[in-house]
Amino acid sequence: MKVIQLNRAKKQLLARDENSQLVQQLYAEYGSALRRFIRVRSRLSDNDCEDVMQEVYERLLKLDDLTQKLSGRMDTVRNYLFQIATHILIDRDRRAKVRCRDNHVSEQDTAIFSSIFSPERALQNRKQLREIEIALAEIKTSHKQAFMLNRVEGMSYREISDALGVSVSTVEKYISAALVAIRAKVSPI
């Protein structure tokens, strides 16, 4: 009984060695074409493309009679590799759909989202808004008016100059002075 098991083990080791040599030859001959096929067919990243390539060769290594399967079809070996790659891509797609890959929100995105809308952030924003209102109350009326027309109403410097009856460079100076006063009074977040 032990002799039969040892013979089977030797045959399996020899078959694996033959398979690995054949797979290395296939990789050398068809690797670049297979990589291009996977990239075009699936639009995967380079790392994912390499993962698919590895899965193709892993499946080839697991076949018991790879030499016999490919010996009769040496003219269609490339098509056989493409067929295996296609099946792997289909399997990956199915797994991704089952796992709802597109609905996944990463931990990093959650942290950013939660920090933007946190109660602490809202409190800081209200405090900063109060500081801006106080700073605007303390500056000249013309500076405040130019600043509000530009930043709140969205008017251009030309439109503000027409509305206030001053030159465009004066509007620039008014807004610049308002910004300096606000920055001096408001603490950064």
C-alpha positions as CSV (number, residue, x, y, z in Angstrom):
1,M,0.0,0.0,0.0
2,K,2.8,2.4,0.9
3,V,4.6,1.7,-2.5
4,I,1.4,2.8,-4.4
5,Q,1.1,5.9,-2.4
6,L,4.8,6.8,-2.9
7,N,4.4,6.2,-6.6
8,R,1.4,8.5,-6.7
9,A,3.3,11.2,-4.7
10,K,6.3,10.9,-7.1
11,K,4.0,11.2,-10.2
12,Q,2.3,14.3,-8.7
13,L,5.7,15.9,-8.0
14,L,6.9,15.2,-11.5
15,A,3.6,16.5,-12.9
16,R,3.9,19.7,-10.9
17,D,7.5,20.2,-12.0
18,E,6.5,19.7,-15.7
19,N,3.6,22.1,-15.2
20,S,5.8,24.7,-13.7
21,Q,8.3,24.5,-16.5
22,L,5.5,24.7,-19.1
23,V,3.8,27.6,-17.3
24,Q,7.1,29.5,-17.3
25,Q,7.4,28.9,-21.0
26,L,3.8,30.1,-21.5
27,Y,4.5,33.2,-19.4
28,A,7.6,34.1,-21.4
29,E,5.7,33.6,-24.7
30,Y,2.2,35.0,-24.0
31,G,2.6,37.1,-20.8
32,S,2.6,40.5,-22.5
33,A,-0.3,39.6,-24.8
34,L,-2.3,38.3,-21.9
35,R,-1.6,41.4,-19.8
36,R,-2.8,43.6,-22.6
37,F,-5.9,41.5,-23.1
38,I,-6.7,41.8,-19.3
39,R,-6.1,45.6,-19.3
40,V,-8.3,46.2,-22.3
41,R,-11.0,43.8,-21.3
42,S,-11.4,44.9,-17.7
43,R,-9.7,48.4,-17.3
44,L,-8.2,47.2,-14.1
45,S,-5.3,48.9,-12.3
46,D,-1.8,47.5,-12.8
47,N,-1.9,45.7,-9.4
48,D,-5.3,44.1,-10.1
49,C,-4.1,43.2,-13.6
50,E,-1.1,41.4,-12.1
51,D,-3.4,39.6,-9.6
52,V,-5.5,38.3,-12.5
53,M,-2.3,37.2,-14.3
54,Q,-1.2,35.3,-11.2
55,E,-4.6,33.6,-10.9
56,V,-4.4,32.5,-14.6
57,Y,-1.0,30.9,-14.0
58,E,-2.1,29.5,-10.7
59,R,-5.0,27.7,-12.4
60,L,-2.6,26.3,-15.0
61,L,-0.3,25.0,-12.3
62,K,-3.2,23.2,-10.6
63,L,-4.2,21.3,-13.7
64,D,-3.2,17.6,-13.5
65,D,-2.7,17.0,-17.2
66,L,-1.7,20.4,-18.5
67,T,0.9,19.0,-20.9
68,Q,-1.7,16.6,-22.4
69,K,-4.3,19.4,-22.7
70,L,-2.0,21.8,-24.4
71,S,-0.2,19.2,-26.6
72,G,-3.1,18.8,-29.0
73,R,-3.8,22.5,-29.3
74,M,-0.5,24.3,-29.4
75,D,-2.0,26.6,-32.0
76,T,-4.7,27.7,-29.7
77,V,-2.8,28.0,-26.4
78,R,-3.1,31.8,-26.5
79,N,-6.9,31.5,-26.8
80,Y,-7.0,29.0,-24.0
81,L,-5.1,31.5,-21.7
82,F,-7.5,34.3,-22.8
83,Q,-10.5,32.0,-22.0
84,I,-9.1,31.4,-18.5
85,A,-8.5,35.1,-18.0
86,T,-12.1,35.9,-19.1
87,H,-13.5,33.4,-16.7
88,I,-11.4,34.9,-13.8
89,L,-12.6,38.4,-14.7
90,I,-16.2,37.2,-14.7
91,D,-15.7,35.6,-11.3
92,R,-14.1,38.8,-9.9
93,D,-17.0,40.9,-11.3
94,R,-19.6,38.6,-9.7
95,R,-17.8,38.7,-6.3
96,A,-17.6,42.4,-6.5
97,K,-21.4,42.7,-7.1
98,V,-22.2,40.4,-4.3
99,R,-20.0,42.3,-1.9
100,C,-21.5,45.7,-3.1
101,R,-18.0,47.0,-3.9
102,D,-19.4,50.3,-5.4
103,N,-21.4,51.0,-2.2
104,H,-18.4,50.7,0.0
105,V,-17.3,53.8,1.9
106,S,-13.8,53.6,3.2
107,E,-12.8,54.4,6.7
108,Q,-10.8,57.3,5.6
109,D,-13.8,58.9,3.8
110,T,-16.0,58.4,6.8
111,A,-13.4,60.1,9.0
112,I,-13.3,63.1,6.7
113,F,-17.1,63.3,6.4
114,S,-17.6,63.1,10.1
115,S,-15.0,65.8,10.9
116,I,-16.6,68.2,8.4
117,F,-20.1,67.9,10.0
118,S,-19.1,67.4,13.6
119,P,-20.7,69.5,16.4
120,E,-17.3,70.8,17.3
121,R,-16.8,72.0,13.8
122,A,-20.2,73.7,13.7
123,L,-19.4,75.5,17.0
124,Q,-16.1,76.7,15.6
125,N,-17.8,77.9,12.4
126,R,-20.4,79.9,14.4
127,K,-17.6,81.4,16.6
128,Q,-15.7,82.4,13.5
129,L,-18.8,83.9,11.8
130,R,-19.4,86.1,14.9
131,E,-15.8,87.2,14.8
132,I,-16.2,88.2,11.1
133,E,-19.4,90.1,11.9
134,I,-17.6,92.0,14.7
135,A,-14.7,92.8,12.4
136,L,-17.1,94.0,9.6
137,A,-18.9,96.3,12.1
138,E,-15.6,98.0,13.0
139,I,-14.4,98.8,9.5
140,K,-15.4,101.8,7.4
141,T,-18.8,101.6,5.7
142,S,-17.3,101.9,2.2
143,H,-14.9,99.0,2.8
144,K,-17.7,96.9,4.3
145,Q,-20.0,97.7,1.4
146,A,-17.4,96.8,-1.2
147,F,-16.5,93.6,0.6
148,M,-20.2,92.5,0.9
149,L,-21.0,93.3,-2.7
150,N,-18.0,91.2,-3.8
151,R,-18.1,88.3,-1.4
152,V,-21.8,88.0,-0.7
153,E,-23.5,89.3,-3.8
154,G,-20.8,88.0,-6.2
155,M,-20.4,91.3,-8.0
156,S,-17.2,92.0,-10.0
157,Y,-14.9,94.8,-9.1
158,R,-16.1,96.7,-12.2
159,E,-19.7,96.4,-11.2
160,I,-18.9,97.5,-7.6
161,S,-17.0,100.5,-8.9
162,D,-20.0,101.5,-11.0
163,A,-22.4,101.0,-8.1
164,L,-20.3,103.0,-5.6
165,G,-19.1,105.6,-8.1
166,V,-15.4,105.0,-7.5
167,S,-12.5,103.6,-9.6
168,V,-11.7,99.8,-9.8
169,S,-8.4,100.3,-8.0
170,T,-10.3,102.0,-5.2
171,V,-12.6,99.0,-4.9
172,E,-9.5,96.8,-4.8
173,K,-8.1,98.8,-1.9
174,Y,-11.4,98.8,-0.1
175,I,-11.7,95.0,-0.3
176,S,-8.1,94.5,0.6
177,A,-8.5,96.7,3.7
178,A,-11.6,94.8,4.7
179,L,-9.8,91.4,4.3
180,V,-6.8,92.7,6.4
181,A,-9.1,93.8,9.1
182,I,-11.1,90.5,9.1
183,R,-7.9,88.4,9.2
184,A,-6.6,90.4,12.1
185,K,-9.7,89.9,14.2
186,V,-10.6,86.3,13.2
187,S,-8.8,83.3,14.7
188,P,-8.0,80.5,12.2
189,I,-9.8,77.2,12.5
